[in-house]
Each structure stands twice: as C-alpha cells, then as structure tokens.
Amino acid sequence: MKIDLLHKPTEYMETVIILQEENGDIDKLEYLPEYLQNAINIVVKQDDFHFKYGSLKSFPFIRSRKRTNIILCGIGNPKELDNDRFRNLIAISVREAIKIEAKEAYLFTGFKNPLSELHFGHMLAEAALLTEYRFNKYLSEPKSSSLQAIHLAMDFKNPHMFNRGVLEGRIFAEATNLARDLVNEPANVIYPESLAEVAKKVALKYGFSIEVFGLDKIKRLKMEAFLAVGKGSKKEPRLILMSYRGNPDPKANTIGLIGKGLTYDSGGYCLKNCQGMVNMKNDMSGAAAVIGTMAAITNLKLKVNVLGIVAACENMISGSAYHAGDIIRSMSGKTIEVVNTDAEGRLTLIDAIHYAISREHIDEVIDIATLTGAAASTFGNQISAVLTNNGALLNKIQSASEFSGEKIWQLPLYEPYKELITSEIADLKNTGGPFAGTITSALFLQEFVAGKPWIHLDIAGTALRDKEQGIYSYGATGVGVRLLTQLLRELE
C-alpha cells in the first residue's frame, strides 16, 4: 500500500476519508472540493452526525456519472488524541474502505494535529498496514484488500519527517505481519525444522546472522530440560540463534531476546482437552515475536547488539515422551521435578536463557512466551503480563508500551511464592500449582537469569484474537514485535 502526501487539489477522488473533531467544520478542509463539502454538510445535518470519537458514517455520492465513496470518522476531542486512539481511528476508516472495495483513499483531517509529523506518519502507515492484513492463503478463493494507496491531504512544515515516519511505521507493521504469518500457519507447516528454515530466509532477507543447532549439538550442550520436552515428537528440536550487532563499541551491552518456540503443544501426558489444543499452533508466538523483532531492528539499523534465541520443539505423546514425576537436569545443572508435562515452555526457556548467559555472555535478558493460562485469565486478550527484576528496564518497557499501544501490566516477583516451586526431591518443581501461576512461572525462570537485568513477558492472552477489533484481524496479533522493537530503540 502506497502512503504519501497530497500536494495539490484533485477534482475527482474515488474514496474520501474525513477524520474530524466533534462538531467540526467541513468547510475548512483544504483540498476538499466544494461540491463534496456541500454534499457532506447536507448528510451531517440530516443525520445529526457529531463526529464523536469512533463514530462512523459511510455513503456514496455521484456526480457526472462518477461515484465518490465518503467515509466520515469522528475523533471526538483532539486534545485526547494519542498514538493508540489515532491508530484505532485509522483502523476504523481503513477497514470501511476495504469493505467497500476502495482502491485509492484520500485522507482529510479536520483538527489541530497534536501528534508530531514523525509520529503521525508512523501511526498512519503502521495502522493501515496492520488493519489490511489477512491470513487467507489456504482459502480456495482468497479475497485480498483492494486498497492500493492512501493520500494524505495535510500540509507539514517538514514533510521529510512525515515520510520518515511512514517508513518506520511500515517497518514496524511488516515485521509484525511476518510474526502473524508464522503463528497463523498450522503445525503441519511450521514445526521446528521448518521454523528454522523460515528464520534463515528472514536472516538472509534482512541481513542479520543466524546459526541453527540440530539434535546432536543440543545434546552435546546438555540442554536436557529442552530435550525432555521434545522427546515425544518425531520432529527433532532446533536451537535457533540470531545475531544483530549494530553497535561496534566493544563495551556495549548485548541484549538477549528469548522466545518460546513450542510449534505445537498437546500438553504431553498431562493432555489438554480438544478445545485447548485447537490453537496450540500459537505456542510459538514468542518465537515469532523474536524473529519479527530481529527483522525490524535490522531494517531500522538500530545501534544495539541483540542475540535472539528460540528453542523450538513440539510437546507430544509417545513411548519416548517425558512423564509427570520425572526428574530432569537443566543445562545450568539445576534439577527439576516435572509435576506437569503441560508446564513445558519454561523448561525450554531456561536452557535457552542459560545458554545465552553462559555461552554468549549476554548482559540483559528479555523473554517472551505464551506461558500461562493464568495470564490470559487475569488480563484477557488485550494486556500482557510483565515481571522484572530491574526498575530501569521496567520504565523503558512501559514507555515502549505507550508508544506501541501493546498494553502491559506489571505483576510482582513475590519472593514468598518461591515456596510453591520448591521440590522435596529436586532443586525445583516446574509448576507451583493452581494459584498465582503467572508469578510462580516467572519465579521459576528467575532462578536461571544469574542476576542479570531481566524482563519476562507473558503473552498467553494477547497472542490471538477471535474476531476483528481495531488494528487486529482474526487470528495472530504479532504481539511483542512492536513493543520489543520500540524497547530496543529506547535502549540504543
């Protein structure tokens, strides 16, 4: 989709989108032909349309046998307009344009813009590209968006900054859509080996380094917790290592991004029910977020050093699968009593985290995972849980959240709950039982971060949507890509 500035009036416009403040004056919109102003004013008065926030009205206007589609969208009070609200307004308008099969849309804004030129361009491009996304490759007759261009009718003092914002917003959106594609693919298409192959193609396209370890190398590394989870599957695990070095300073920190990569999770012998297994192809949403983030930061040429790691495997049932009651040894040497084979993601993460710290010598750890049903039950599908041992990192990710619109909420690393993951026969248990599941899972991970500054993101509730809403379509959200990319920008 092309997004640019309209520099001069044009007599015919196929589709017109107007974002207007409450009770605003259409007659003051520059570049909007007078005949369209008159037609819109008539409809606004007849229907008593007041441009309240999120209100939408769409209608056709025919002149000289040419049809113009008109989409009116209310922004309410412009003083309340922030990144998130603006994204939502663009999503509402673009979705309506797609619905009426528009090919070109001319966007008019009848309000004093509180966003900077850079942010305006970023939010416009990001929201438009995220909204038009559809995963329809397996439909016999796929229907794609017909919208090819959005022309913004607005004068900027520095259009270069707007264009830069559009470029950055496009990068954020395309990386998010890459992650959405990976998560939306079924488990018969994306499994450990094929995920590694996709990651290689992404690395080649964007220019970051990649190395993939197979079963033999993983065994030599003694990543027994990771291996235990994948034992029940015929598909062998893969350890995917992605490296981007944007800061040549030898003293610069290296940040480790660790993404949960369960390409399918049956629950193992602690088997999920049928309904619980349907969407378990999304249990690699953390891995997809890391791959998408690596693409974005490389494209943006950020001045940071990042190591992305995905321990990819399937959690299945077979004669070789691990059991509830097993005691396994992690790469760090700590032993774990397996209380529940469906608490598997943390077992893969701890070996990946320990590898990153002990072998790659990373300085900070950020992990992202669809880890606990407790996070989904607590926060629903619009807020991700965040737990951290570092106040400075927390401040950075909260700032990144405000920019990206991906909501987070901090939970405490409540030390007394460590008792719940203490085992009588091993160093740790892999689950603390039915209470405080998101907290106890994070406390489990904390045992392996070696005191490094660390953030844990639990995206179990936010990785999927079951219907269209705002910038999201049905299916994977690509959650974490924009949040982590912006966080890394703030850590430059």
C-alpha positions in Angstrom: 0.0 0.0 0.0 1.3 3.4 -1.0 1.1 6.2 1.5 2.0 9.7 0.5 1.1 13.4 0.8 -1.4 15.2 -1.5 0.3 18.4 -2.6 -2.4 19.9 -4.7 -6.2 19.7 -5.2 -7.6 17.0 -7.4 -11.0 17.2 -8.9 -12.0 13.5 -8.7 -11.4 11.3 -5.7 -12.6 7.7 -5.7 -12.8 7.5 -1.9 -12.6 10.2 0.7 -11.9 9.6 4.4 -12.5 12.5 6.7 -11.3 12.4 10.3 -13.0 15.4 12.0 -13.2 16.7 15.6 -16.6 16.7 17.3 -18.9 19.4 15.8 -16.0 20.4 13.4 -16.5 22.4 10.3 -16.1 20.5 7.0 -15.9 23.8 5.0 -12.4 24.4 6.4 -10.8 21.3 4.9 -8.1 22.3 2.5 -8.1 20.5 -0.9 -11.6 19.1 -0.5 -13.7 20.2 -3.5 -16.6 22.4 -2.7 -19.2 20.1 -4.2 -18.1 17.4 -1.8 -18.1 19.8 1.1 -21.7 20.7 0.3 -22.8 17.0 0.0 -21.1 16.1 3.3 -22.7 19.1 5.1 -26.1 18.0 4.0 -25.7 14.4 5.2 -24.1 15.6 8.5 -27.1 17.9 9.2 -29.8 15.4 8.1 -28.4 12.6 10.2 -27.3 14.8 13.1 -23.8 13.3 12.9 -21.5 14.9 15.5 -18.1 13.2 14.9 -17.9 11.7 18.4 -14.9 9.5 19.0 -15.0 6.3 16.9 -18.3 7.2 15.2 -18.5 6.2 11.5 -20.7 7.1 8.6 -20.2 5.9 5.1 -22.2 6.8 2.0 -21.7 7.2 -1.8 -22.0 10.5 -3.8 -22.5 10.5 -7.6 -21.6 13.5 -9.8 -21.2 13.5 -13.5 -21.7 9.7 -13.5 -18.7 9.3 -11.2 -19.1 7.8 -7.8 -17.2 9.0 -4.7 -17.3 7.0 -1.6 -17.3 9.2 1.5 -16.2 7.9 4.9 -16.7 10.1 7.9 -15.0 9.2 11.2 -15.2 11.1 14.4 -12.2 11.8 16.6 -14.0 13.5 19.4 -11.8 15.9 21.4 -8.5 16.3 19.6 -6.8 17.1 22.9 -7.4 13.4 23.9 -5.9 12.1 20.7 -2.8 9.9 21.4 -1.0 7.2 19.5 -3.4 4.5 20.4 -6.6 6.4 19.7 -5.2 7.6 16.4 -4.3 4.1 15.4 -7.8 3.0 16.2 -9.4 5.7 14.1 -7.2 4.8 11.1 -8.2 1.2 11.6 -11.9 2.0 11.6 -11.6 4.1 8.5 -9.3 1.7 6.5 -11.5 -1.3 7.4 -14.5 0.6 6.0 -12.6 1.5 2.9 -11.6 -2.2 2.4 -15.2 -3.2 3.0 -16.4 -1.0 0.1 -13.6 -2.3 -2.1 -11.9 1.1 -2.4 -8.7 1.2 -4.4 -7.5 4.7 -3.5 -8.4 6.8 -0.5 -7.8 10.5 0.1 -7.5 11.2 3.8 -8.5 14.6 5.2 -8.1 15.7 8.8 -10.2 18.5 10.2 -8.5 19.0 13.5 -5.4 20.6 15.0 -2.9 17.7 15.0 -1.4 17.1 18.4 1.0 14.4 17.0 4.4 15.2 15.6 4.9 14.8 11.9 7.1 11.8 12.6 4.5 10.1 14.8 1.7 11.0 12.5 3.4 9.3 9.6 4.4 6.3 11.7 0.9 5.7 13.2 -0.8 6.2 9.8 1.4 3.6 8.0 1.5 1.2 10.8 -2.2 1.2 11.5 -3.2 1.0 7.8 -0.9 -2.0 7.1 -1.8 -3.9 10.2 -5.5 -3.4 9.5 -5.4 -4.6 6.0 -3.6 -7.9 7.0 -5.5 -11.1 6.3 -4.2 -14.7 6.5 -6.1 -16.3 3.7 -3.6 -18.3 1.8 -5.5 -21.6 2.3 -8.8 -20.3 1.0 -9.8 -21.6 -2.4 -10.8 -18.1 -3.4 -8.8 -15.7 -1.2 -10.0 -12.1 -1.1 -7.3 -9.6 -0.5 -7.6 -5.9 0.2 -8.1 -3.8 -2.9 -6.8 -0.6 -1.2 -3.6 0.4 -3.0 -2.9 3.9 -1.8 -3.7 6.5 0.9 -3.1 10.1 0.0 -3.0 12.4 3.0 -4.2 16.0 2.4 -2.2 17.8 5.0 0.5 20.5 5.0 3.5 19.8 7.1 6.3 22.2 7.8 8.8 19.3 7.4 7.3 16.6 5.1 10.6 14.7 5.3 9.8 13.8 8.9 6.3 12.6 7.9 7.9 10.4 5.2 10.4 9.1 7.6 7.6 8.2 10.0 5.8 6.4 7.2 8.9 4.3 6.5 9.4 3.4 10.2 5.7 2.6 10.6 5.9 0.4 7.6 8.9 -1.5 9.1 7.1 -2.0 12.4 3.9 -3.3 10.6 5.7 -5.6 8.1 7.7 -7.2 10.9 4.5 -7.7 12.9 2.8 -9.2 9.9 5.7 -11.6 9.5 5.2 -12.8 13.0 1.4 -13.1 12.4 2.1 -15.3 9.3 4.3 -17.6 11.3 1.8 -18.0 14.1 -1.2 -18.4 11.8 0.5 -21.3 9.9 -0.7 -24.7 11.1 1.5 -27.1 12.9 1.8 -29.4 9.9 3.5 -26.5 8.1 5.5 -24.8 10.9 7.4 -27.3 13.1 11.0 -27.0 14.5 12.9 -27.7 11.3 10.6 -25.5 9.0 10.6 -22.7 11.6 14.4 -22.7 11.5 14.3 -22.6 7.7 12.0 -19.6 7.7 14.3 -17.9 10.2 17.2 -18.5 7.8 15.2 -16.8 4.9 14.3 -13.9 7.1 18.0 -13.5 8.2 19.1 -13.6 4.5 16.5 -11.0 3.5 17.2 -8.5 6.3 20.9 -9.1 6.9 21.3 -10.5 10.4 23.4 -13.5 11.2 21.9 -16.9 12.0 23.1 -20.3 13.2 20.9 -23.4 13.8 21.8 -26.3 16.1 20.4 -29.7 15.5 19.7 -32.6 17.9 23.3 -33.7 18.2 24.7 -30.3 19.1 21.8 -29.7 21.6 22.7 -33.0 23.3 26.4 -32.0 23.5 25.3 -28.8 25.2 23.4 -30.9 27.7 20.2 -28.9 27.3 18.3 -31.7 28.9 15.3 -29.7 30.0 14.7 -28.5 26.4 15.3 -32.0 25.1 12.9 -33.6 27.6 10.0 -31.5 26.2 10.7 -32.5 22.6 11.3 -36.2 23.3 7.8 -37.3 22.4 7.8 -35.9 18.9 9.1 -37.4 15.7 10.1 -33.9 14.7 13.6 -33.1 16.1 14.2 -29.9 18.0 16.2 -27.0 16.8 18.0 -24.2 18.6 17.9 -21.1 16.5 20.5 -18.4 17.2 20.1 -15.0 15.5 22.6 -12.2 16.0 22.5 -8.5 15.1 25.4 -6.2 16.0 24.5 -2.6 15.4 26.9 -1.1 18.0 30.6 -1.6 17.2 31.7 -0.4 20.7 33.3 -3.5 22.3 32.0 -2.3 25.7 28.4 -2.1 24.5 25.8 -4.4 26.1 24.4 -7.4 24.3 20.7 -7.9 24.9 19.3 -11.5 24.7 15.8 -11.9 23.3 14.5 -15.4 24.2 11.2 -16.5 22.5 9.2 -19.6 23.5 9.2 -21.9 20.4 6.6 -24.6 21.0 5.4 -25.1 17.5 2.7 -27.4 18.9 1.8 -28.2 22.4 -0.5 -31.1 23.1 0.2 -30.9 26.8 2.1 -34.2 26.7 0.9 -36.8 29.1 -0.9 -34.1 31.0 -3.1 -33.8 27.9 -5.1 -30.7 27.1 -8.7 -31.1 26.1 -9.7 -30.8 22.5 -10.7 -27.2 22.7 -7.5 -26.4 24.5 -5.4 -27.9 21.7 -7.1 -26.2 18.7 -5.0 -23.1 18.9 -1.8 -24.6 20.2 0.0 -23.8 16.9 0.2 -20.3 18.6 2.5 -21.6 21.3 5.4 -20.3 19.3 4.1 -16.7 19.3 7.1 -15.7 21.5 9.5 -17.2 18.9 7.6 -15.4 16.1 7.9 -12.1 18.0 11.7 -12.5 18.3 12.1 -13.3 14.6 9.9 -10.3 13.7 11.8 -8.1 16.1 15.2 -9.2 14.6 13.9 -8.3 11.1 12.6 -4.9 12.4 15.7 -3.8 14.2 18.0 -4.8 11.4 15.8 -2.9 8.9 15.9 0.2 11.2 19.7 -0.2 11.7 19.4 0.3 15.4 22.6 1.0 17.3 22.2 -2.0 19.6 23.6 -5.6 19.9 21.0 -8.3 20.1 21.1 -12.1 20.3 17.7 -13.7 19.5 17.3 -17.3 20.7 14.5 -19.8 20.0 14.5 -23.3 21.4 12.0 -24.9 19.0 10.3 -28.2 19.6 6.9 -30.0 19.9 5.4 -31.3 23.1 3.7 -34.6 22.1 2.8 -38.0 23.4 4.6 -41.2 22.5 6.5 -44.0 24.1 9.6 -41.7 24.5 7.7 -38.7 25.8 8.7 -37.3 29.3 6.4 -38.1 32.2 4.9 -36.3 35.1 7.1 -37.3 38.0 10.3 -37.3 36.0 13.4 -35.5 37.4 15.4 -33.8 34.7 18.6 -31.8 34.8 18.8 -28.4 33.1 21.8 -27.0 31.2 22.7 -25.0 34.3 22.9 -28.1 36.4 19.8 -27.5 38.5 17.4 -30.4 38.7 13.7 -30.1 38.1 10.8 -32.3 39.3 8.3 -32.5 36.4 4.9 -32.0 38.2 3.0 -31.2 35.0 4.1 -32.0 31.4 2.0 -29.1 30.2 4.2 -26.6 32.0 6.7 -27.3 29.3 7.6 -23.8 27.9 9.6 -22.8 30.9 11.7 -25.9 30.6 12.7 -24.8 27.1 13.2 -21.2 28.1 15.6 -21.9 31.0 18.1 -23.8 28.8 17.9 -21.1 26.2 18.4 -18.4 28.8 21.3 -20.3 30.4 23.0 -20.8 27.0 22.7 -17.1 26.2 24.3 -16.1 29.5 26.9 -18.8 29.8 28.0 -19.2 26.2 27.1 -15.9 24.5 27.7 -13.7 27.6 24.7 -11.5 27.1 24.2 -8.6 29.6 20.4 -8.3 29.7 17.6 -10.9 29.3 14.2 -10.3 27.8 12.0 -13.4 27.3 8.6 -13.5 25.7 6.3 -16.5 25.9 2.7 -17.8 25.7 3.4 -19.2 29.1 0.4 -19.4 31.4 -3.3 -19.6 31.2 -3.3 -17.6 34.4 -2.1 -14.5 32.5 -5.0 -14.9 30.0 -7.5 -15.4 32.8 -6.2 -12.3 34.7 -5.7 -9.9 31.8 -7.8 -11.2 28.9 -6.7 -10.7 25.3 -5.6 -7.0 25.4 -3.0 -6.8 28.2 0.3 -8.8 28.6 1.8 -9.6 31.9 5.3 -8.3 32.7 7.6 -9.3 35.5 11.1 -8.0 36.0 13.9 -7.7 38.5 15.0 -4.3 37.1 13.3 -1.0 37.6 15.2 0.8 34.8 14.1 -1.9 32.3 10.6 -1.6 33.6 10.5 2.1 32.9 11.8 1.6 29.4 9.2 -1.1 28.5 6.4 1.0 30.0 7.5 3.8 27.7 7.7 1.5 24.8 4.2 0.2 25.6 2.8 3.7 25.5 4.3 4.2 22.1 3.4 0.9 20.6 -0.1 0.5 22.1 0.6 -3.0 23.2 -0.6 -2.9 26.8 1.3 -4.4 29.7 0.7 -4.7 33.4 3.3 -5.5 36.0 3.0 -8.3 38.4 5.3 -8.8 41.4 8.1 -11.3 41.8 6.7 -12.1 45.2 9.5 -14.0 47.0 7.3 -16.0 49.5 5.7 -17.8 46.5 9.1 -19.4 45.8 7.9 -22.0 48.3 5.3 -23.2 45.8 8.0 -24.2 43.3 10.3 -25.9 45.9 10.6 -29.6 45.5 11.4 -32.2 48.2 13.3 -34.4 45.7 14.9 -31.9 43.3 16.0 -28.3 43.2 12.7 -27.0 41.7 9.3 -28.1 40.6 8.2 -27.0 37.1 4.9 -25.6 38.4 3.6 -24.1 41.6 0.1 -25.4 41.4 -3.2 -23.7 40.6 -2.6 -20.4 42.4 -0.5 -17.3 41.2 0.5 -19.3 38.1 2.0 -16.3 36.2 4.0 -15.2 39.2 5.4 -18.7 40.1 6.3 -19.4 36.5 8.3 -16.1 36.4 9.9 -17.0 39.7 10.9 -20.3 38.2 12.6 -18.5 35.2 14.3 -16.1 37.6 16.3 -18.9 39.1 18.2 -19.1 35.7 18.9 -15.5 34.9 22.0 -15.3 37.0 21.1 -11.9 38.5 21.2 -10.2 35.1 18.7 -7.4 34.4 15.7 -9.3 33.1 12.1 -8.9 31.8 9.6 -11.6 31.3 6.6 -11.0 29.1 3.7 -13.5 29.3 1.6 -13.1 26.1 -0.7 -16.1 26.6 -3.8 -14.0 26.3 -2.7 -11.4 23.8 -1.2 -13.6 21.0 -4.6 -14.4 19.3 -7.9 -12.6 18.6 -11.1 -14.5 17.8 -12.6 -11.5 15.9 -11.7 -8.2 14.2 -11.0 -5.4 16.5 -9.1 -2.2 15.9 -5.9 -2.9 14.0 -6.3 -6.7 14.6 -7.9 -9.2 12.3 -9.0 -12.7 13.2 -6.0 -14.9 14.3 -2.5 -14.0 15.4 -1.7 -10.5 16.6 2.0 -10.5 16.3 2.1 -9.2 19.8 5.6 -8.2 21.1 7.2 -7.2 17.8 6.3 -3.5 18.0 6.8 -3.4 21.8 10.2 -5.1 21.7 11.4 -3.1 18.7 10.5 0.2 20.4 12.1 -1.0 23.6 15.3 -1.7 21.8 15.1 1.8 20.2 14.9 3.2 23.7 17.9 1.1 24.8 20.1 2.4 21.9 
